[in-house]
Each structure stands twice: as structure tokens, then as C-alpha cells.
Amino acid sequence: MKNNVTYDKAYAFAIRIVEAYKWLCKEHKEYVLSKQLLRCGTSIGANVSEAIGAISKPEFAAKMSIAYKECLETQYWLNLLKDTGYIEEKVFNSIHADADELGKILFSTVRSAKNNAQ
């Protein structure tokens, strides 16, 4: 998608999540928590993509809201992976900062979309 900052950030974040998943599987043989991270971390961009293709403002707001919730879930799994020793603090801080930035963008978008729909 051209010229869509939210999509671009979500896509770049998904790539980081896929790389983290591959690393967790290879280095730690961790398949359960990392699979959850992979699912929700890549779902953010998929929902943003669907929102961009929405045919109504309510549909756009709903898909962006789902993307925001998936971002929150991603942060949960990142915290759990850090607190159980699967990822180091430095790696956590970097990925979590990206998730936090993306979450703020999504929340702002959802809020604006819902305000504009009223």
C-alpha cells in the first residue's frame, strides 16, 4: 500500500514479529507462547489492510479497533516472554516500543473514526 503510514508500520512490525518467532523456535525451542505472539502480531497489519479496504466508516472503525486490540494482546505476549526469560530486556524494549508506537497510532485512528461517524 502506498503512502499509508499505519499500514507501513504494521507491516514492518509484522516482519519483526515473524523474525522473533523464528528465533524463539530455533534458539529456545519455544512454540506455544511464540505462536500466540506470531498470531496477534501479524494480525495487526492484516486488520489494518482490511480497514483500508472497508466500504463504510463503521467497518473501517471496527477493523481498526480489532487491530488495536491485537496490538494490546501482542504487548501482553511480549511481556510474558520477557518475564519468563525467553527474550532479553534489550530486545523486549525495542519490540515493545514499536508495539507501543503502533498502538498509539491505532488508538488515535479508532478514536477519530468513531468521532467522525457520530
N, C-alpha and C positions, 0 to 999 in steps of 0.2 A: 504494500500500500504506500502510495507516495504522499509525502507531506502530512503524515498523521503521527504526531509525537507520541501519543499514548500507545498506538499500535507498535511503533518502532521500539519504545521502551519495554513493552510487554514481550515483544518477540526476542529482543536481546536478553531479557530476564529469563525467558524460557530456555534459551541456549545455555545460560549459566546453570539452570536447574538440571538440564539433561547432562551436562558435564559433571555436576555434583553427584547425580545419580550414578553415572558410570564409575566415578571414583569411589563412591561408597560401596558399590557392589564389588569392585575389583580389589580395593585395599582392605576393606573391613568385612567383606562377605555379608554385608547388611542389606537385606532385601525387603523387609517389611516396612520400616519407617521411611526408607528411601523411596519406596514405591508410592507411598502416600504423598511425599514431597513432590515426586515427579508428576503425579496426577493433578494436584491442585496448582502447582507452579506453572505447568504448561496450559492449564485450563484458563488462566487469566487472559492470555493472548487470544485463545480461541473464542472466548466470550466477547472480548473487545472487537474481534473481527466480525462476529455475528452482529454486534451492536452497530457497527459501521454500515452493515447491510440491512439494518432494520427498516421496515416500511412505515413505522409510526413512531411518534415521540415516546409513547408509553413502552413500546417494545424496546426502543433504544435505552430508556432508563432502566428497564428490567434487566437487560443483558449486562449493562454496565454495573448494576447493583450486584449481579452474580459474580462478575469479575472482581469487584471489591471484596466480596465475601471470600472468594477463593484466595485472594491476596492475604487476608487475615488468617485463613487456615494455613497457608504457606508459612507465615511467620510463626505459627504455633509449632509446626513440624520442625522448623529451623531451631527454635528454642529447645525443643525436646532433644534433637540431635546434638546440640551443643551441651546441654546439661547431662547427657548420658555419655559424653566423651567421644562421640563419633566424628564431630568436627571441631576444629580448634577455634579459639576465640577470635583470632585474626580473620580467618575465613568466614566465620559467622558474622562478624561485624561488617564485612564487605557485602556479603549477600543480603544480610538483613537491612542494611542501609538502602540497597537498591529496592528491596521489597517495600520499605517504608516510604521511599520517594514515590514509587508506583502507587501505593495505597493512597497517598495524599492526592495524587492526580485523579485517581479513580473516584475518591470520595467527593472531591470538588466537582467533578463531572456529573456524578449522580445527583448531588445537591442542586446544581444548576439545571439539569434536565428536569428534575421534579418541580423546581420553582417555575420553570418556563412552561410546564404542562398545565399549571394551575391558572 
